[in-house]
Amino acid sequence: MLVVDDNADMRAYLTRLLSPSWTVRTARDGEEALRDVARVCPDVVLSDVMMPGLDGFGLLRALRADPGTRAVPVVMLTARAGQEAAVEGFDAGVDDYLPKPFESAELLGRLRAVLERSRGRRGPVLPPATPAAAVPAPPPPRPRTAGSLPDTVPLPQAPSRAPGATTTTWRFASRASSIPALRRRLQALLLDAGLDEDRVHDLVLAACEAATNAVEHAQDPLEPVVDVGVTLDDGAVEIAVRDHGQWKERTSSMDRGRGSMLMSAFADVTAVPGPAGTTVTIRSPRPAA
């Protein structure tokens, strides 16, 4: 299996998820994927849509244009919302299309089904039906820009929500350079809380993906910041990532939408939009000691 994604954390995550069932190779973009395919043709390609250089649709068109790779199954992972996104993928010749967030079990099942269909045992897949996106209210004026803020902005400590729970909150400037700071702080906090390294890796990956989405796609934020809150109690870990902007229907050059992270069985991920921002919540049970 060839996994194509420009996000190194996502490539590592998918490799770890898929390796028990398949031999996994990875590529950072469409061009690198085509070079890899020219060396060894994979049984299936699992590709993100939005990537620098040759994106997922460009890779798909190149594979379909070559008689030697025309029959290679291609599954796309994307957070593009709406029926239009699914139709675009199927019109381009994709074998299956899985919008984010999703369950890891669903991804594994769809990959197996695509491989079965490629051997002639099943019929075509229909595009998934998705509800129409709500039209957001006009955003309020933006008073500040992220460039005027340090990566980490002071934020008052939030009260704990349940007896015995502790909540830690941070506010980050809405720019890419804030993500490494979030990664370091969150990893240290979760390890100090006694979570195992695999669980910490999964939670940090999901939270950083949600924060990256907020940085890249929140439109006209009232405050150019991303708020992150981590609540720890005896039963669960909950991470909330909130932006302060509007989210509009993506253009053809955008892929990741609100809360567009890989959603595996280790946690429940929800995204709640609103006119003043969106909160993505990642909740994972804490294994008993």
Phi, psi and chi 1 to 4 in degrees:
 res  aa     phi    psi   chi1   chi2   chi3   chi4
   1 MET       -  136.9  177.8  174.1  -57.8      -
   2 LEU  -107.6  119.1  178.5   60.2      -      -
   3 VAL  -101.2  126.5  171.6      -      -      -
   4 VAL  -121.9  115.8 -170.5      -      -      -
   5 ASP  -161.7  137.7 -161.6  -59.7      -      -
   6 ASP   -80.5   -9.3   62.0  -49.1      -      -
   7 ASN   -90.8  113.9 -175.1  -47.2      -      -
   8 ALA   -62.7  -38.4      -      -      -      -
   9 ASP   -63.0  -40.6  -72.9  -24.7      -      -
  10 MET   -68.4  -39.0 -168.5   61.6   69.3      -
  11 ARG   -60.2  -43.4  -68.0 -163.7  -55.2  -87.9
  12 ALA   -65.0  -40.8      -      -      -      -
  13 TYR   -63.7  -49.0 -174.4   95.4      -      -
  14 LEU   -65.1  -35.9  -70.1  171.4      -      -
  15 THR   -61.6  -44.9  -61.7      -      -      -
  16 ARG   -65.5  -36.7 -174.6  155.8   56.9   94.3
  17 LEU   -70.4  -39.9  176.2   67.4      -      -
  18 LEU   -92.8  -21.3  -57.9  173.4      -      -
  19 SER   -59.2  -32.8  -69.8      -      -      -
  20 PRO   -62.0  -21.6  -27.0   37.0      -      -
  21 SER  -109.0  -27.6  -59.6      -      -      -
  22 TRP  -139.4  159.7  -65.2  -79.3      -      -
  23 THR   -80.3  123.3  -60.9      -      -      -
  24 VAL  -112.0  128.9  179.0      -      -      -
  25 ARG  -113.7  157.6  -53.1 -164.9  -50.9  -87.7
  26 THR  -130.6  155.6   63.4      -      -      -
  27 ALA  -143.0  150.5      -      -      -      -
  28 ARG   -88.7  -17.3  -68.6  168.6  -66.1 -177.0
  29 ASP  -162.3  179.8   55.1   36.5      -      -
  30 GLY   -63.8  -38.7      -      -      -      -
  31 GLU   -63.0  -46.0  -67.1  -74.2   -4.2      -
  32 GLU   -64.9  -35.9 -175.2  175.7  -28.9      -
  33 ALA   -64.0  -41.5      -      -      -      -
  34 LEU   -64.5  -37.6  -71.3  175.5      -      -
  35 ARG   -64.9  -39.2  -68.4 -166.7  -65.1  -89.6
  36 ASP   -66.1  -42.9 -172.2  -80.3      -      -
  37 VAL   -63.2  -34.9  169.3      -      -      -
  38 ALA   -65.0  -28.9      -      -      -      -
  39 ARG   -80.7  -50.6  -70.5 -168.8  -63.9  -90.9
  40 VAL  -140.7  119.1 -179.8      -      -      -
  41 CYS   -75.1  124.4 -170.0      -      -      -
  42 PRO   -79.6  165.0   31.0  -35.1      -      -
  43 ASP   -76.4  -29.2  -67.8  -36.3      -      -
  44 VAL  -157.4  148.1   62.1      -      -      -
  45 VAL  -113.1  127.8  173.1      -      -      -
  46 LEU  -113.3  112.0  177.5   63.1      -      -
  47 SER  -129.4  141.2  178.3      -      -      -
  48 ASP   -72.5  164.8 -167.6   17.3      -      -
  49 VAL   -93.2  -56.7  170.6      -      -      -
  50 MET   -84.2  113.4 -178.6 -177.0  172.4      -
  51 MET  -144.9  151.5  -64.0  179.3  -70.6      -
  52 PRO   -66.1  154.6   24.1  -33.6      -      -
  53 GLY    72.1 -124.4      -      -      -      -
  54 LEU   -82.6  114.1 -171.8   65.9      -      -
  55 ASP   -83.9 -174.6   65.5    7.8      -      -
  56 GLY   -62.1  -40.4      -      -      -      -
  57 PHE   -69.0  -36.8  -74.9  125.3      -      -
  58 GLY   -63.6  -41.0      -      -      -      -
  59 LEU   -61.7  -44.4  169.6   61.4      -      -
  60 LEU   -61.2  -44.7  176.5   61.7      -      -
  61 ARG   -63.7  -38.8  -74.6 -170.6  -70.7  -91.2
  62 ALA   -65.3  -41.0      -      -      -      -
  63 LEU   -65.5  -40.1  -68.4  172.1      -      -
  64 ARG   -73.2  -24.3  -66.2  -65.1  179.4 -106.0
  65 ALA   -79.7  -17.6      -      -      -      -
  66 ASP   -97.5  120.1 -174.9  -18.7      -      -
  67 PRO   -56.6  -28.6  -24.7   34.6      -      -
  68 GLY   -74.1  -19.8      -      -      -      -
  69 THR  -123.6    5.5   58.6      -      -      -
  70 ARG   -59.1  -32.9 -172.5  169.1  -63.7  158.7
  71 ALA   -91.7    0.3      -      -      -      -
  72 VAL   -69.0  124.1  173.7      -      -      -
  73 PRO   -65.1  140.9  -16.8   29.2      -      -
  74 VAL  -128.4  127.2  176.8      -      -      -
  75 VAL  -115.8  133.3  176.1      -      -      -
  76 MET  -110.5  137.2  -75.2 -169.5  167.9      -
  77 LEU  -108.6  125.9  -58.4  177.9      -      -
  78 THR  -158.7  152.1  177.5      -      -      -
  79 ALA   -97.5    8.7      -      -      -      -
  80 ARG   -59.1  129.5  -71.3 -176.5   56.9  178.9
  81 ALA   -98.3  151.0      -      -      -      -
  82 GLY   100.1  157.6      -      -      -      -
  83 GLN   -64.7  -30.5 -174.3   72.1    9.2      -
  84 GLU   -59.4  -39.2  175.8 -144.2   -9.7      -
  85 ALA   -65.3  -43.5      -      -      -      -
  86 ALA   -64.0  -43.5      -      -      -      -
  87 VAL   -61.4  -41.1  170.2      -      -      -
  88 GLU   -59.8  -41.7 -177.1  177.9   -8.8      -
  89 GLY   -65.2  -45.8      -      -      -      -
  90 PHE   -70.2  -33.8  -77.4   93.8      -      -
  91 ASP   -62.7  -31.5  -76.4  -12.7      -      -
  92 ALA   -81.0   -8.5      -      -      -      -
  93 GLY   103.0   19.8      -      -      -      -
  94 VAL   -72.4  147.7   74.1      -      -      -
  95 ASP   -83.2  -34.7  -68.4   85.2      -      -
  96 ASP  -154.6  159.6 -153.7  -11.8      -      -
  97 TYR  -141.0  118.0  174.1   98.0      -      -
  98 LEU  -120.5  108.2 -169.1   56.5      -      -
  99 PRO   -74.5  148.6   24.2  -29.5      -      -
 100 LYS   -89.8  152.4  -56.6  172.8 -175.1  176.1
 101 PRO   -77.0  158.0   28.2  -34.3      -      -
 102 PHE  -148.6  164.5   56.8   83.6      -      -
 103 GLU   -86.1  142.4  -66.0  -77.3   -6.0      -
 104 SER   -61.0  -35.9   59.4      -      -      -
 105 ALA   -63.0  -35.7      -      -      -      -
 106 GLU   -67.7  -41.2 -178.6 -180.0    8.6      -
 107 LEU   -60.2  -46.7  172.4   61.3      -      -
 108 LEU   -61.2  -42.8  -66.2  170.6      -      -
 109 GLY   -64.3  -40.7      -      -      -      -
 110 ARG   -68.5  -38.3  -70.5 -161.0 -179.5 -147.1
 111 LEU   -62.7  -43.2  -72.5  169.7      -      -
 112 ARG   -63.0  -41.0  -67.9 -172.0 -177.5  104.4
 113 ALA   -64.5  -40.9      -      -      -      -
 114 VAL   -62.4  -41.4  162.9      -      -      -
 115 LEU   -65.1  -38.8  -75.1  167.7      -      -
 116 GLU   -64.3  -44.1  -70.1  178.0    0.0      -
 117 ARG   -64.1  -34.6  -72.4 -163.8  -58.2  -88.0
 118 SER   -65.5  -20.2   73.2      -      -      -
 119 ARG   -95.0    8.5  -60.3 -177.9 -176.7  108.4
 120 GLY    86.4   18.0      -      -      -      -
 121 ARG   -96.4  -12.1  -69.7 -156.2  -75.3  -96.8
 122 ARG  -139.3  163.6  -67.1 -167.9 -179.3  178.7
 123 GLY   -87.4 -171.4      -      -      -      -
 124 PRO   -71.9  158.5   27.9  -35.3      -      -
 125 VAL   -96.2  138.0  174.7      -      -      -
 126 LEU   -89.9  147.5  -63.1  177.0      -      -
 127 PRO   -59.6  141.7  -17.2   27.5      -      -
 128 PRO   -68.7  139.4   25.5  -32.8      -      -
 129 ALA   -79.4  133.6      -      -      -      -
 130 THR  -133.3  144.3   55.2      -      -      -
 131 PRO   -69.0  154.7   24.6  -33.1      -      -
 132 ALA   -67.5  142.5      -      -      -      -
 133 ALA   -74.2  140.2      -      -      -      -
 134 ALA   -72.2  146.3      -      -      -      -
 135 VAL   -86.5  118.5  178.4      -      -      -
 136 PRO   -72.0  155.0   27.1  -33.4      -      -
 137 ALA   -71.2  155.6      -      -      -      -
 138 PRO   -57.7  135.5  -21.6   31.9      -      -
 139 PRO   -74.4  152.9   28.0  -34.3      -      -
 140 PRO   -72.4  165.4   24.9  -32.6      -      -
 141 PRO   -63.2  149.5   21.6  -32.7      -      -
 142 ARG   -91.3  117.2  179.9  170.1   57.6 -170.1
 143 PRO   -81.6  -26.6   28.6  -33.0      -      -
 144 ARG  -136.6  167.4  -64.6 -173.6  -68.6  169.6
 145 THR  -117.1  153.8   64.6      -      -      -
 146 ALA   -63.2  -27.9      -      -      -      -
 147 GLY   -66.1  -18.3      -      -      -      -
 148 SER   -88.9   -0.7   65.2      -      -      -
 149 LEU  -113.0  150.1  -60.5  173.4      -      -
 150 PRO   -69.1  165.5   25.4  -33.0      -      -
 151 ASP   -56.9  -43.3  -73.0  -15.0      -      -
 152 THR  -110.3  126.3  -53.4      -      -      -
 153 VAL  -111.9  137.1 -177.6      -      -      -
 154 PRO   -57.8  139.8  -23.3   33.7      -      -
 155 LEU  -142.6  131.4 -178.0   67.2      -      -
 156 PRO   -59.3  146.7  -20.8   31.5      -      -
 157 GLN   -66.4  130.7 -176.4   79.0    6.9      -
 158 ALA   -81.5  148.1      -      -      -      -
 159 PRO   -71.2  150.5   25.8  -34.3      -      -
 160 SER   -66.3  145.7  -62.0      -      -      -
 161 ARG   -95.2  -12.6  -61.8 -175.5  -54.4  172.5
 162 ALA  -144.8  152.4      -      -      -      -
 163 PRO   -56.0  131.5  -23.6   32.8      -      -
 164 GLY    86.7   -8.5      -      -      -      -
 165 ALA   -88.9  150.3      -      -      -      -
 166 THR  -123.6  139.9   59.8      -      -      -
 167 THR  -124.5  129.7  -61.5      -      -      -
 168 THR  -116.1  133.4  -57.7      -      -      -
 169 THR  -125.9  143.1   56.5      -      -      -
 170 TRP  -133.6  154.4  -58.3  -60.8      -      -
 171 ARG  -126.1  125.1  171.8  166.2  -76.5 -176.0
 172 PHE  -115.9  145.1  -63.4   92.5      -      -
 173 ALA   -62.4  142.3      -      -      -      -
 174 SER   -80.2   75.5 -176.1      -      -      -
 175 ARG  -153.8  160.8   55.9  172.4  177.2 -106.7
 176 ALA   -61.3  -31.9      -      -      -      -
 177 SER   -67.0  -11.5   61.4      -      -      -
 178 SER   -79.9  -21.3  -61.9      -      -      -
 179 ILE   -64.3  -44.4  -56.0  -56.5      -      -
 180 PRO   -59.2  -36.3  -25.8   36.2      -      -
 181 ALA   -65.0  -41.9      -      -      -      -
 182 LEU   -61.8  -44.4  167.8   59.6      -      -
 183 ARG   -58.1  -47.1 -172.6 -168.1  -49.6  -84.8
 184 ARG   -64.4  -46.4  -70.6 -169.2  -61.5  -90.2
 185 ARG   -65.2  -44.1  -69.9 -171.8  176.2 -156.9
 186 LEU   -67.8  -41.6 -174.6   55.3      -      -
 187 GLN   -62.2  -45.1 -176.3  175.4   41.1      -
 188 ALA   -63.3  -42.7      -      -      -      -
 189 LEU   -62.5  -45.3  177.1   66.8      -      -
 190 LEU   -71.3  -38.2  -63.2  178.3      -      -
 191 LEU   -65.8  -41.5  -71.5  173.6      -      -
 192 ASP   -63.4  -27.5  -72.9  -13.9      -      -
 193 ALA   -78.8   -4.4      -      -      -      -
 194 GLY    93.4   11.1      -      -      -      -
 195 LEU   -74.4  149.5  -84.7   70.6      -      -
 196 ASP   -73.4  159.4   66.2   84.2      -      -
 197 GLU   -62.3  -37.9  -69.2 -173.8    2.4      -
 198 ASP   -64.5  -43.1  -75.4  -15.5      -      -
 199 ARG   -65.4  -40.4 -178.2   63.0   57.2   95.2
 200 VAL   -61.5  -43.9  170.2      -      -      -
 201 HIS   -58.0  -46.4  178.5  -84.3      -      -
 202 ASP   -63.5  -44.7  -69.1  -20.4      -      -
 203 LEU   -67.8  -41.6  -71.4  167.6      -      -
 204 VAL   -63.9  -41.6  170.4      -      -      -
 205 LEU   -59.7  -48.2  170.4   62.9      -      -
 206 ALA   -64.4  -43.5      -      -      -      -
 207 ALA   -66.5  -41.6      -      -      -      -
 208 CYS   -68.6  -33.7  -71.5      -      -      -
 209 GLU   -66.0  -42.2 -178.7   76.7   -0.3      -
 210 ALA   -63.6  -41.8      -      -      -      -
 211 ALA   -66.5  -38.0      -      -      -      -
 212 THR   -62.7  -41.2  -61.9      -      -      -
 213 ASN   -59.9  -42.8  -63.8  -25.6      -      -
 214 ALA   -63.6  -41.1      -      -      -      -
 215 VAL   -64.8  -43.4  169.3      -      -      -
 216 GLU   -80.0  -30.5  -68.0 -180.0   -7.8      -
 217 HIS  -127.5   -0.2  -63.0  -54.5      -      -
 218 ALA   -73.4  124.4      -      -      -      -
 219 GLN   -94.3  131.6  -54.1  -79.3  -28.4      -
 220 ASP    48.6   58.2  -59.6  -41.4      -      -
 221 PRO   -66.7  141.2   24.6  -34.1      -      -
 222 LEU   -63.1  -40.6  175.0   63.1      -      -
 223 GLU  -123.6  126.3  -69.4  -72.9  -26.7      -
 224 PRO   -81.2   57.4   31.4  -34.8      -      -
 225 VAL  -137.5  162.7  -64.6      -      -      -
 226 VAL  -124.0  123.7  176.1      -      -      -
 227 ASP   -96.5  134.6  -67.1  -26.5      -      -
 228 VAL  -127.1  127.7  179.7      -      -      -
 229 GLY  -124.4  136.7      -      -      -      -
 230 VAL  -123.3  118.1 -175.6      -      -      -
 231 THR  -110.6  126.1  -60.1      -      -      -
 232 LEU  -118.1  127.4  -63.1  160.4      -      -
 233 ASP  -137.6 -174.2   59.3   35.7      -      -
 234 ASP   -66.6  -22.9  -68.1  -22.4      -      -
 235 GLY  -104.6  -22.1      -      -      -      -
 236 ALA  -158.0  164.0      -      -      -      -
 237 VAL  -118.0  130.8  179.6      -      -      -
 238 GLU  -128.2  126.4 -176.6  174.3  -68.4      -
 239 ILE  -117.7  125.4  -56.0  171.2      -      -
 240 ALA  -115.7  128.3      -      -      -      -
 241 VAL  -118.6  119.3  179.7      -      -      -
 242 ARG  -125.5  131.8  179.6  173.1 -175.2 -104.2
 243 ASP  -103.4  175.7   65.4   71.9      -      -
 244 HIS  -125.6   31.9  -65.3  -97.5      -      -
 245 GLY  -129.0  179.1      -      -      -      -
 246 GLN   -88.5  150.3  -64.1  -68.6  -46.4      -
 247 TRP  -120.2  121.4  -74.9   70.6      -      -
 248 LYS  -109.6  161.2  -59.4  176.7 -178.0  177.9
 249 GLU   -54.6  130.6 -178.2   68.6   17.8      -
 250 ARG   -65.5  153.5   71.4 -179.5  -67.0  -74.9
 251 THR   -90.3  175.9   64.7      -      -      -
 252 SER   -64.5  -17.1   58.7      -      -      -
 253 SER   -93.2    0.6   64.3      -      -      -
 254 MET  -113.9  145.2  -66.1  166.9   58.8      -
 255 ASP  -121.2  -53.8  172.3   51.0      -      -
 256 ARG   -76.3  126.2  -64.1 -170.2  179.8   97.4
 257 GLY  -106.6 -165.7      -      -      -      -
 258 ARG   -63.8  129.5 -172.9 -176.3  -50.0  -82.0
 259 GLY    65.1   29.8      -      -      -      -
 260 SER   -86.0   76.2   64.1      -      -      -
 261 MET  -123.6  159.3   71.2 -146.0   47.0      -
 262 LEU   -66.5  127.5 -178.4   66.5      -      -
 263 MET  -111.5  103.6  178.2  177.7  169.9      -
 264 SER   -99.4  179.7   69.6      -      -      -
 265 ALA   -68.0  -12.2      -      -      -      -
 266 PHE   -74.2  -14.7   81.0   92.0      -      -
 267 ALA  -154.4  158.5      -      -      -      -
 268 ASP   -98.7  132.5  -67.4  -36.1      -      -
 269 VAL  -122.4  125.3 -177.8      -      -      -
 270 THR  -127.5  149.9   59.5      -      -      -
 271 ALA  -126.6  123.5      -      -      -      -
 272 VAL  -116.7  105.6  179.6      -      -      -
 273 PRO   -83.2  157.5   30.3  -32.9      -      -
 274 GLY  -159.4  167.1      -      -      -      -
 275 PRO   -64.5  -20.9   21.6  -32.2      -      -
 276 ALA  -109.3   12.9      -      -      -      -
 277 GLY   141.6  174.8      -      -      -      -
 278 THR  -130.4  141.4  -73.0      -      -      -
 279 THR  -115.0  123.6  -60.2      -      -      -
 280 VAL  -101.4  124.3  174.9      -      -      -
 281 THR  -115.2  128.8  -57.5      -      -      -
 282 ILE  -115.2  115.9  -55.2  149.0      -      -
 283 ARG  -123.2  126.6 -176.0  172.8  177.0   83.8
 284 SER  -133.0  132.7  174.8      -      -      -
 285 PRO   -67.7  147.8   23.3  -32.4      -      -
 286 ARG   -92.9  120.2  -66.3 -176.3   70.9  172.2
 287 PRO   -58.7  144.8  -19.7   31.3      -      -
 288 ALA   -63.8  142.1      -      -      -      -
 289 ALA   -69.7      -      -      -      -      -
